């Protein structure tokens, strides 16, 4: 059956839900789950032609050789398992070194291309290059899209022909495909690596043909729309080589010097549950055929206020934005309740992941009352931050949100906070006093780990259980801490808090 509009199938699914009691659990709230499970399929073969379903997800420079304009990224669906879609790019998206150093040995784990794809810091690659600000994942995906990418266990077998170890398995959101994956018929590829397999051919965009982000002219002549050599993550003849796929679809198992510039065709696992972030992009065939799909999902609009602070529009109808980056080198930052941009008033409802990460200048932050979510790593490494006032409607303080804010002393939290995620205040060594509001029902692991000056804790919530307080949540706080808890929870909380790191000398009282 031709799929001209995959999401239109939901109407049929909903009708079936109404008709059959056994499917009563499928409602309008999880229609995207039904869509993911019933609409998208893995590759299928008819004769010599393999056909893949495709989706649009994210944006990246493609048609514009200069890289200034981004286009929707089209991905081929290699497999679908419930809401987990295994995707690989439909074409080469960039040009990069596998390892940015000549004649040095590396595996996927320590390669610079892995760090570049995922935006990792200098500790992740043996070249000690920091890719947190210049990388693929941040350029291709908004924060909401990055949150929809599943962290995958990337298995790294060695090269069996040349007896080269593949290194440790890793956990990554974006990765290169392996030899085993590129010779797996279940994904639509020929089992023989030496076969000229059109299913493995990836063509260059205008951006790739012009050299991409490698920083110089391409190594080989590259032509828009023609097949090119692209990286796999598997090792080649030795650890100074990595496998590639050739322009005609053969897997090259011996030669691919890691310091050469070849094309990049990334892969990832997408959580399909948020259907607003992706759309059906029709099909493509190994014979060059294709069918049309839906329009790419609408793009969040970046806007700036009069000071130059950057926001991203999250809902045009409700007029909401997410605070992304500060505009100045000021020591005091206010995340406003609303912002007026070109005459329109927007509510600022969230602070993005990494918004102020490693900002060494800010000392004071006031978060407006419209903000509901503080993203992960939002203030991580702000080593001069001393005072934070968290608005009354914040519900979630994200993972690592204030991690390593070593001079943070005062945190004022209003009553609507419900979740303090893992390592939220990890090693805030100067933090002396904290009040955990009455609506908090979750404290993540190591949330206050290493807060060695934390001496006064007031817990107002009655909703905590052993399962809802993570391991070592209070490990390493002051040994003389005084913890005030609700009268009826003294006995239960004493047992919980001791098991989560509070020392035996600390006082836990009503």
C-alpha positions in Angstrom: 0.0 0.0 0.0 1.3 3.4 -0.9 1.8 5.7 2.1 1.0 9.2 1.0 0.2 10.4 4.4 1.3 8.2 7.3 -0.3 10.2 10.1 -3.7 10.0 8.3 -3.6 6.3 9.3 -4.2 7.4 12.9 -7.9 8.0 12.1 -8.3 4.3 11.3 -6.4 3.3 14.4 -8.6 5.4 16.6 -11.7 3.9 15.0 -10.3 0.4 15.8 -9.7 1.5 19.4 -13.3 2.5 19.8 -14.5 -0.8 18.3 -12.4 -3.2 20.2 -12.3 -3.2 24.0 -9.0 -5.0 24.1 -7.4 -1.8 22.6 -9.1 0.5 25.1 -5.7 1.6 26.4 -4.9 3.4 23.1 -6.3 6.9 23.4 -5.7 10.4 22.0 -2.9 10.9 24.5 -0.7 8.2 23.0 -1.7 8.3 19.3 2.0 8.9 18.4 2.8 5.5 20.0 0.3 3.9 17.7 1.7 5.8 14.8 5.2 4.7 15.6 4.3 1.1 16.0 2.0 0.6 13.1 3.1 3.1 10.4 6.9 3.1 10.1 8.6 -0.1 9.0 12.1 -1.3 8.5 13.4 -2.0 5.0 11.8 -4.6 2.7 13.1 -6.1 -0.5 11.3 -6.8 -3.7 13.5 -8.5 -6.4 16.8 -6.6 -6.3 15.3 -3.4 -4.9 15.3 -2.4 -1.2 12.9 0.2 0.0 13.2 2.2 3.2 10.7 4.4 5.0 12.1 7.8 5.8 11.5 10.6 8.3 12.4 14.2 8.6 14.1 15.1 11.8 16.4 18.1 12.6 18.0 20.5 10.1 21.6 20.8 8.7 23.3 22.7 5.9 22.8 20.7 2.6 21.7 22.7 -0.4 23.8 25.8 0.6 27.5 25.2 0.1 28.4 28.0 2.4 26.7 26.3 5.4 24.6 29.4 6.3 21.3 27.9 5.4 19.9 24.7 6.9 17.6 22.1 5.4 15.5 19.3 6.9 17.5 16.2 7.4 16.0 13.1 5.8 16.7 9.8 7.6 16.2 6.1 6.4 14.5 3.9 9.0 16.7 0.8 9.5 14.4 -0.7 12.1 11.5 0.1 14.5 11.1 -1.4 17.9 8.0 0.2 19.6 8.9 3.9 19.9 12.6 3.3 19.1 13.5 4.0 15.4 17.0 3.2 14.3 17.9 5.8 11.7 20.8 6.6 9.3 21.1 9.8 7.2 19.8 9.5 3.6 22.9 11.3 2.3 26.3 12.4 3.5 25.9 15.4 5.8 29.4 16.7 6.4 33.2 16.1 6.1 35.4 15.3 9.0 38.6 13.7 10.2 38.1 10.4 12.1 40.9 11.5 14.4 42.4 15.0 14.0 46.1 14.0 14.4 48.5 12.4 12.0 49.6 8.8 12.5 48.2 8.4 16.0 46.3 5.3 17.0 42.7 5.6 18.1 39.5 3.6 18.5 35.9 4.9 18.2 35.9 5.6 21.9 38.8 8.1 21.8 38.3 9.4 18.3 37.7 13.1 17.7 34.8 12.4 15.3 32.8 10.8 18.1 33.3 13.9 20.2 32.4 16.2 17.3 29.2 14.3 16.6 28.0 14.4 20.2 29.4 17.7 21.5 31.8 16.1 24.0 34.5 17.9 26.0 38.2 17.3 26.0 38.1 14.4 28.3 36.3 12.2 25.7 39.1 12.1 23.1 42.8 11.4 23.3 43.5 14.5 21.3 42.0 16.6 24.2 39.9 18.7 21.9 36.8 20.4 23.3 33.8 20.1 21.0 31.1 21.4 23.3 30.6 24.6 21.3 31.5 23.4 17.7 29.8 20.1 17.0 27.2 18.3 14.9 24.5 17.6 17.5 24.0 21.2 18.5 24.0 22.4 14.9 21.6 19.8 13.7 19.1 19.7 16.6 17.2 22.0 19.0 17.2 21.0 22.7 13.8 19.4 22.4 15.0 17.3 19.5 18.2 16.3 21.4 16.0 15.1 24.2 14.2 12.9 21.8 17.4 11.2 20.7 17.9 8.0 22.7 21.3 7.3 24.3 22.4 4.1 22.7 24.9 1.5 23.7 27.4 1.5 20.8 29.0 -1.9 20.4 32.5 -1.8 18.9 33.7 -5.2 17.5 37.2 -5.4 16.1 38.4 -6.1 12.6 38.4 -9.9 12.2 40.6 -10.0 9.1 43.4 -7.9 10.6 42.9 -8.9 14.2 42.5 -5.3 15.4 40.6 -4.6 18.6 37.6 -2.3 18.3 37.9 -0.8 21.8 35.4 -0.4 24.6 31.6 -0.1 23.9 30.3 3.5 24.4 27.1 5.3 25.2 26.3 7.9 22.5 23.4 9.7 21.0 24.9 10.1 17.5 27.4 7.6 16.0 28.8 6.1 12.9 27.7 2.7 11.7 29.8 -0.4 12.0 31.0 -3.1 9.6 28.5 -5.5 11.2 25.6 -3.0 10.7 26.6 -2.3 7.1 26.6 -6.0 6.2 23.3 -6.8 7.9 20.5 -7.7 5.4 17.9 -6.9 8.1 18.9 -3.2 7.6 18.7 -3.6 3.8 22.4 -4.1 3.0 24.2 -6.9 1.2 25.9 -9.5 3.4 29.1 -9.4 1.4 31.3 -6.4 2.1 32.9 -6.7 -1.3 29.6 -6.4 -3.2 28.9 -3.1 -5.0 25.8 -2.5 -3.0 23.7 0.5 -4.1 21.9 0.4 -0.7 25.2 1.4 0.9 25.9 4.3 -1.5 25.6 7.8 0.0 25.7 10.9 -2.1 27.1 14.3 -1.3 25.2 17.5 -0.7 26.4 20.9 -1.9 27.7 21.5 1.6 29.7 18.3 1.6 31.0 18.8 -1.9 32.4 22.1 -0.9 34.3 20.6 2.1 31.8 20.8 4.9 33.0 21.8 8.3 36.4 20.1 8.0 37.9 23.5 7.7 39.6 23.3 4.3 38.9 22.2 0.7 37.9 18.6 0.3 40.5 15.9 0.0 39.1 14.4 -3.2 36.9 15.8 -5.9 33.4 15.7 -4.7 30.3 16.2 -6.8 26.8 17.1 -5.6 24.5 14.1 -6.0 27.2 11.5 -6.6 28.4 8.7 -4.3 31.4 9.4 -2.0 33.6 7.6 0.5 32.2 7.8 4.0 33.3 6.7 7.5 32.4 3.7 9.5 33.4 3.5 13.2 35.1 0.0 12.9 38.9 -0.2 12.9 40.7 -0.8 9.6 44.1 -2.6 9.1 45.4 -1.0 12.2 44.4 1.6 14.8 45.6 4.4 12.5 42.9 3.3 10.1 39.1 3.1 10.2 36.8 1.4 7.7 34.9 3.3 5.1 32.2 2.6 2.5 33.4 3.4 -1.0 31.6 5.5 -3.6 30.1 2.4 -5.2 28.9 0.7 -2.0 31.7 -1.7 -1.1 33.0 -1.8 2.5 36.7 -0.9 2.5 38.1 -2.9 5.5 41.8 -2.0 5.4 42.5 1.6 4.2 41.1 4.8 5.7 43.7 6.8 7.4 42.1 8.4 10.5 43.7 11.8 9.7 42.0 11.9 6.2 38.9 13.8 5.5 36.0 11.7 4.4 32.2 12.2 4.4 30.1 11.6 7.4 26.8 9.8 7.3 25.6 9.7 11.0 23.1 7.4 12.7 21.0 7.6 15.8 18.0 6.2 17.7 14.9 8.4 17.7 12.2 8.3 20.3 9.0 8.5 18.2 6.7 9.4 21.0 6.7 13.2 20.3 5.3 13.3 16.8 5.7 17.1 16.6 9.5 16.7 16.3 9.5 14.5 13.2 7.4 13.8 10.1 7.1 11.0 7.5 9.3 11.7 4.5 8.0 9.0 2.1 10.2 6.2 0.9 13.5 5.8 -1.0 14.7 2.7 -2.9 18.1 1.4 -3.6 17.3 1.9 -7.4 17.0 5.6 -6.8 13.2 5.6 -6.7 11.3 7.6 -4.1 7.8 8.5 -3.0 6.7 11.8 -1.4 5.9 12.2 2.2 4.6 14.9 4.5 6.1 18.4 5.1 9.0 18.6 7.4 8.1 19.6 11.0 7.9 23.3 11.7 11.2 24.8 13.0 11.5 26.6 16.3 12.2 30.2 15.6 15.1 31.9 17.3 14.4 35.4 18.5 16.3 38.1 20.4 15.1 40.7 22.8 16.3 44.3 22.9 19.4 43.3 25.0 20.4 40.6 22.5 19.6 37.6 24.7 18.6 34.6 22.6 15.2 32.8 22.9 13.7 30.0 20.9 10.0 30.1 20.2 8.4 26.9 21.5 4.8 27.5 20.8 3.6 30.2 18.3 0.0 29.8 19.3 0.5 30.1 23.1 3.3 32.6 22.6 6.0 30.9 24.7 9.8 30.9 24.4 12.7 29.1 25.9 15.7 31.1 27.2 18.8 30.0 25.4 21.8 32.2 25.9 22.6 35.4 27.8 23.5 38.4 25.8 26.1 40.2 27.9 29.0 39.6 30.2 27.0 40.9 33.1 27.5 39.4 36.6 23.8 39.5 37.3 21.2 37.8 35.1 17.4 38.0 35.2 15.5 35.4 33.2 12.3 37.4 32.7 8.7 36.3 33.2 7.9 37.7 29.8 9.8 39.2 26.9 8.5 41.6 24.2 9.9 40.8 20.7 8.9 42.9 17.7 5.8 44.0 19.6 4.6 40.5 20.7 4.7 39.4 24.3 6.0 35.9 24.9 6.1 34.0 28.2 9.5 32.6 29.1 8.6 29.0 30.2 11.9 27.3 30.3 15.7 27.6 30.4 17.4 25.5 27.9 20.0 22.7 28.4 23.5 24.2 28.7 22.1 27.8 28.7 24.8 29.3 31.0 27.1 26.3 31.2 30.7 27.3 32.2 29.8 31.0 32.4 32.5 32.2 34.8 31.1 35.8 35.1 27.7 35.5 36.5 27.3 35.8 40.3 23.5 36.3 40.7 20.6 34.8 38.8 16.9 35.6 39.2 14.5 33.2 37.4 11.1 34.6 36.5 7.8 33.2 37.6 6.7 31.9 34.1 9.6 29.5 34.0 8.6 25.8 34.6 11.8 23.9 33.7 15.5 24.5 34.3 17.2 22.4 31.7 20.1 20.0 32.4 23.5 21.5 32.7 21.9 24.9 32.6 24.3 26.5 35.1 26.9 23.7 35.3 30.4 25.0 36.0 29.3 28.6 36.8 32.1 28.8 39.4 31.4 32.4 40.5 27.6 32.0 40.9 26.7 32.9 44.5 22.9 33.5 44.6 20.0 31.9 42.8 16.3 32.8 43.2 14.1 30.2 41.5 10.7 31.4 40.4 7.5 30.1 42.0 6.3 28.1 39.0 9.5 26.1 38.4 8.6 22.4 38.6 11.8 20.7 37.4 15.4 21.5 38.2 17.3 19.5 35.6 20.1 17.0 35.8 23.5 18.7 36.7 21.6 22.1 36.6 24.0 23.7 39.2 26.7 21.1 39.2 30.1 22.4 40.2 28.9 25.9 41.2 31.6 25.9 43.9 30.8 29.4 45.3 27.0 29.0 45.3 25.8 30.0 48.8 22.1 30.9 48.6 19.3 29.2 46.8 15.7 30.4 47.2 13.2 27.8 46.0 9.4 28.5 45.8 6.7 26.0 46.4 6.0 24.5 43.0 9.2 22.6 42.5 8.4 18.9 42.2 11.6 17.3 40.9 15.2 17.9 41.7 17.1 15.7 39.3 20.4 13.8 39.6 23.5 15.9 40.5 21.4 19.1 40.4 23.6 20.7 43.1 26.6 18.3 42.9 29.6 19.7 44.7 28.2 23.2 45.4 30.8 23.4 48.2 29.7 26.7 49.6 26.0 26.0 49.8 25.0 26.4 53.4 21.2 26.2 53.5 18.4 24.7 51.4 14.7 24.4 51.8 13.1 21.6 49.8 9.5 22.7 49.1 6.3 20.8 49.9 5.5 19.6 46.4 8.9 17.9 45.7 8.3 14.2 45.0 11.7 13.3 43.6 15.3 14.0 44.5 17.8 12.4 42.1 20.9 10.5 42.8 23.8 12.6 44.2 21.6 15.7 44.0 23.5 17.4 46.9 26.6 15.2 46.8 29.7 16.9 48.1 27.9 20.0 49.4 30.3 20.0 52.3 29.1 23.3 53.8 25.4 22.3 53.7 24.5 22.5 57.3 20.8 23.5 57.4 18.2 21.6 55.5 14.4 22.1 55.8 12.3 19.4 54.1 8.7 20.5 53.8 7.5 17.7 51.4 5.8 14.6 52.8 6.0 12.8 49.4 9.5 11.3 49.6 10.1 7.5 49.7 13.3 5.5 49.5 12.7 4.9 45.8 12.1 8.6 45.2 15.4 9.7 46.7 18.4 8.7 44.7 21.5 7.0 46.0 24.1 9.3 47.7 21.7 12.2 47.3 23.1 13.8 50.5 26.5 12.1 50.6 29.3 14.4 51.7 27.3 17.3 53.2 28.3 18.8 56.6 28.7 16.1 59.3 27.0 18.6 61.7 23.9 19.1 59.5 20.6 19.8 61.0 17.6 18.5 59.0 14.1 19.6 59.8 11.4 17.3 58.5 7.5 17.2 58.8 6.5 16.0 62.3 4.8 12.8 61.1 7.8 11.8 58.9 10.6 12.0 61.4 11.1 8.3 61.8 10.6 7.4 58.1 12.7 10.2 56.8 15.5 9.5 59.3 15.9 6.0 57.9 15.7 7.2 54.3 18.1 10.1 54.7 20.7 8.0 56.5 20.6 5.5 53.7 21.1 8.3 51.2 24.3 9.6 52.7 23.5 11.8 55.7 25.9 11.0 58.4 25.2 9.5 61.8 26.2 12.8 63.6 23.6 14.9 61.7 20.4 15.7 63.5 17.1 14.9 61.9 14.2 16.4 63.8 10.7 17.8 63.4 
